[in-house]
């Protein structure tokens, strides 16, 4: 039997009239109360037939949507923004862009400013906690990308399948000791990937070394290269493609060839992955699809078509290229070989 609004009100510990306003007139509720009711509704599977009462733009073609990203210089966010702008143009909406430079304080200021200027917000890979993001957005409709919460629509790149494929592929190539170069400390995606690679390495019987947090850039990967080699790992998965390209550059500077003596896997499958030397094996993340889909979801929210918040997961896929190969002996002086002595596990 389908759950009722009365059950939602009871589980959320609010009056029935308050639960009803969450769907019919959400602007009359505080952000925390609204999010609590919508979260309970999602958990119970309640679907409202009431159309949301809002004050939408006079014409959906005049709506302004703000897209907030942590680093527009990263090609993966560039692709996301381009797709969002394309969908916005199709809907005749104005899309404005803000870059927070991975700075939580700047992100906080940007969101507080844009909530008063835009009809809706798309927040991609935020550095702030999801609850704080939604508190700042207040009554302004928002969609979160690569950050999961039950209080708003979310679009996630589900890295689980791609990570499984990557670890199984490395194991099939004979690698028994692998490393993971982490992204930044406040990255939700990094935390998810750490959990995934730990689980997959354990299932495959591989020894895993977790290296420390790094800037999610080529420079961050170059800085991590020495640690990768010192770990004795014969293969490494990097937080993203930029870090992976930096690892390749750093390993080359230290006299280690890729993939002859070290296999490298990235995440994102940016355009540079295909033309780098060697070409980069990468887990393809559908950020173009995420950009268009997030605009679609936000458009419905701005139009007043409120639904119980949804989390949409987009699949990922390993793309095999030239940076991975069979496990081989590394030149002397550059850490243990693939069959050498056991190195201590990092990150425990």
JOCORCOR-V938473 format. One record per residue. N is the residue number from 0. RES is the residue in one letter. PHI is phi in radians with two decimals (* if undefined). Layout:
N&RES&PHI + N&RES&PHI
This chain:
0&X&* + 1&X&-1.18 + 2&X&-1.14 + 3&X&-1.84 + 4&X&-1.11 + 5&X&-1.07 + 6&X&-1.14 + 7&X&-1.06 + 8&X&-1.06 + 9&X&-1.14 + 10&X&-1.22 + 11&X&-1.51 + 12&X&1.06 + 13&X&-2.29 + 14&X&-1.19 + 15&X&-1.04 + 16&X&-1.14 + 17&X&-1.17 + 18&X&-1.07 + 19&X&-1.13 + 20&X&-1.12 + 21&X&-1.02 + 22&X&-1.87 + 23&X&-1.71 + 24&X&-2.66 + 25&X&-1.10 + 26&X&-1.15 + 27&X&-1.50 + 28&X&-1.86 + 29&X&-1.21 + 30&X&-0.98 + 31&X&-1.20 + 32&X&-1.14 + 33&X&-1.05 + 34&X&-1.15 + 35&X&-1.10 + 36&X&-1.13 + 37&X&-1.16 + 38&X&-1.13 + 39&X&-1.08 + 40&X&-1.04 + 41&X&-1.15 + 42&X&-1.12 + 43&X&-1.45 + 44&X&1.42 + 45&X&-1.35 + 46&X&-2.11 + 47&X&-1.48 + 48&X&-1.73 + 49&X&-1.52 + 50&X&-1.43 + 51&X&-1.13 + 52&X&-1.63 + 53&X&-2.41 + 54&X&-2.02 + 55&X&-1.28 + 56&X&-1.02 + 57&X&-0.94 + 58&X&-2.43 + 59&X&-0.98 + 60&X&-1.25 + 61&X&-1.75 + 62&X&-1.12 + 63&X&-1.95 + 64&X&-2.00 + 65&X&-1.79 + 66&X&-1.93 + 67&X&-1.97 + 68&X&-2.22 + 69&X&-1.43 + 70&X&-2.86 + 71&X&-1.21 + 72&X&-1.26 + 73&X&-1.31 + 74&X&-0.97 + 75&X&-1.20 + 76&X&-1.33 + 77&X&-1.06 + 78&X&-1.13 + 79&X&-1.09 + 80&X&-1.13 + 81&X&-1.05 + 82&X&-1.16 + 83&X&-1.11 + 84&X&-1.13 + 85&X&-1.10 + 86&X&-1.17 + 87&X&-1.09 + 88&X&-1.12 + 89&X&-1.05 + 90&X&-1.57 + 91&X&1.02 + 92&X&-1.84 + 93&X&-1.58 + 94&X&-1.93 + 95&X&-1.92 + 96&X&-2.11 + 97&X&-2.33 + 98&X&-1.96 + 99&X&-1.67 + 100&X&0.99 + 101&X&1.06 + 102&X&-1.80 + 103&X&-1.04 + 104&X&-1.15 + 105&X&-1.15 + 106&X&-1.05 + 107&X&-1.06 + 108&X&-1.17 + 109&X&-1.07 + 110&X&-1.12 + 111&X&-1.10 + 112&X&-1.30 + 113&X&-1.25 + 114&X&-1.09 + 115&X&-1.55 + 116&X&-1.83 + 117&X&-1.95 + 118&X&-1.43 + 119&X&-2.86 + 120&X&-2.23 + 121&X&-2.01 + 122&X&-1.98 + 123&X&-1.77 + 124&X&0.84 + 125&X&-1.16 + 126&X&-1.55 + 127&X&-1.39 + 128&X&-1.11 + 129&X&-1.03 + 130&X&-1.10 + 131&X&-1.18 + 132&X&-1.01 + 133&X&-1.22 + 134&X&-1.08 + 135&X&-1.18 + 136&X&-1.13 + 137&X&1.06 + 138&X&-1.52 + 139&X&-1.26 + 140&X&-0.97 + 141&X&-2.47 + 142&X&-2.16 + 143&X&-1.77 + 144&X&-2.08 + 145&X&1.01 + 146&X&-2.72 + 147&X&-1.82 + 148&X&-2.72 + 149&X&-1.62 + 150&X&-1.64 + 151&X&-2.75 + 152&X&-1.09 + 153&X&-2.28 + 154&X&-2.10 + 155&X&-2.12 + 156&X&-1.46 + 157&X&-1.41 + 158&X&-1.33 + 159&X&-0.99 + 160&X&-1.18 + 161&X&-1.09 + 162&X&-1.17 + 163&X&-1.04 + 164&X&-1.06 + 165&X&-1.13 + 166&X&-1.16 + 167&X&-1.13 + 168&X&-1.14 + 169&X&-1.10 + 170&X&-1.10 + 171&X&-1.13 + 172&X&-1.40 + 173&X&1.70 + 174&X&-1.32 + 175&X&-2.07 + 176&X&-2.33 + 177&X&-2.17 + 178&X&-2.22 + 179&X&-2.23 + 180&X&-1.62 + 181&X&-1.32 + 182&X&-1.51 + 183&X&-1.40 + 184&X&-1.05 + 185&X&-1.58 + 186&X&-1.45 + 187&X&-1.11 + 188&X&-1.07 + 189&X&-1.09 + 190&X&-1.05 + 191&X&-1.12 + 192&X&-1.21 + 193&X&-1.08 + 194&X&-1.07 + 195&X&-1.14 + 196&X&-1.23 + 197&X&-1.08 + 198&X&-1.13 + 199&X&-1.22 + 200&X&-1.12 + 201&X&-1.10 + 202&X&-1.13 + 203&X&-1.48 + 204&X&1.27 + 205&X&-1.74 + 206&X&-1.50 + 207&X&-2.08 + 208&X&-1.96 + 209&X&-1.64 + 210&X&-1.59 + 211&X&-1.23 + 212&X&-1.10 + 213&X&-2.39 + 214&X&-1.02 + 215&X&-1.48 + 216&X&-2.39 + 217&X&-1.03 + 218&X&-1.07 + 219&X&-1.11 + 220&X&-1.19 + 221&X&-1.08 + 222&X&-1.15 + 223&X&-1.44 + 224&X&-1.01 + 225&X&-1.08 + 226&X&-1.14 + 227&X&-1.05 + 228&X&-1.17 + 229&X&-1.17 + 230&X&-1.22 + 231&X&1.43 + 232&X&-1.21 + 233&X&-1.68 + 234&X&-2.59 + 235&X&-2.42 + 236&X&-1.91 + 237&X&-1.76 + 238&X&-0.98 + 239&X&-2.61 + 240&X&-1.17 + 241&X&-1.09 + 242&X&-1.10 + 243&X&-1.07 + 244&X&-1.12 + 245&X&-1.16 + 246&X&-1.08 + 247&X&-1.06 + 248&X&-1.10 + 249&X&-1.14 + 250&X&-1.13 + 251&X&-1.08 + 252&X&-1.12 + 253&X&-1.65 + 254&X&1.51 + 255&X&-1.92 + 256&X&-1.60 + 257&X&-2.01 + 258&X&-1.72 + 259&X&-0.97 + 260&X&-2.11 + 261&X&-2.70 + 262&X&-1.66 + 263&X&-2.27 + 264&X&-2.18 + 265&X&-1.90 + 266&X&-2.35 + 267&X&2.21 + 268&X&0.98 + 269&X&-1.25 + 270&X&-0.98 + 271&X&-1.12 + 272&X&-1.06 + 273&X&-1.35 + 274&X&-1.89 + 275&X&-1.22 + 276&X&-2.10 + 277&X&-1.24 + 278&X&-1.08 + 279&X&-1.65 + 280&X&-1.19 + 281&X&-2.63 + 282&X&-1.55 + 283&X&-1.26 + 284&X&-1.99 + 285&X&-1.40 + 286&X&-1.26 + 287&X&-1.12 + 288&X&-1.08 + 289&X&-1.10 + 290&X&-1.10 + 291&X&-1.19 + 292&X&-1.18 + 293&X&-1.12 + 294&X&-1.14 + 295&X&-1.10 + 296&X&-1.13 + 297&X&-1.17 + 298&X&-1.03 + 299&X&-1.16 + 300&X&-1.17 + 301&X&-1.11 + 302&X&-1.29 + 303&X&1.58 + 304&X&-1.54 + 305&X&-1.16 + 306&X&-2.14 + 307&X&-1.01 + 308&X&-0.91 + 309&X&-2.11 + 310&X&-2.02 + 311&X&-1.83 + 312&X&-1.91 + 313&X&-1.79 + 314&X&-1.26 + 315&X&-2.09 + 316&X&-2.59 + 317&X&-1.26 + 318&X&-1.96 + 319&X&-1.52 + 320&X&-2.37 + 321&X&-1.49 + 322&X&-1.52 + 323&X&-2.17 + 324&X&-2.76 + 325&X&-1.10 + 326&X&-1.09 + 327&X&-2.40 + 328&X&-1.26 + 329&X&-1.53 + 330&X&-1.00 + 331&X&-0.99 + 332&X&1.56 + 333&X&-2.20 + 334&X&1.53 + 335&X&-1.26 + 336&X&-1.43 + 337&X&-1.06 + 338&X&-1.92 + 339&X&-1.40 + 340&X&-1.12 + 341&X&-1.25 + 342&X&-1.69 + 343&X&-1.19 + 344&X&-1.35 + 345&X&-1.63 + 346&X&1.36 + 347&X&-1.61
